Amino acid sequence: MSLTDLMSGAGLSRYAEVALILFLVAFLGIVWWVFRPSARRRWQEDARLPLDDASTASSRPSAGASHE
């Protein structure tokens, strides 16, 4: 009995199917989060950040900023 015979008889194909379904759910969730109508203004503001001057960009708190 070879390793190939042993692994093909182990029934591990279910793990691949479950992983595919989990990936699909996660992918669709991220796509929905990015393209939902309520996020449109945020993405437009974020797209303009490289073009804005420093005073406008510093008024928005960054994710890593500490609140002292």
WOTAWO-V652093 format. One record per pair of residues at least 24 apart in sequence whose C-alpha atoms are under 10 Angstrom apart, sorted by the first residue. I is the first residue (numbers start at 0). J is the second residue. D is the distance in whole Angstrom. If there is no record, write none. Layout:
i j d
I J D
I J D
//
This chain:
none
//
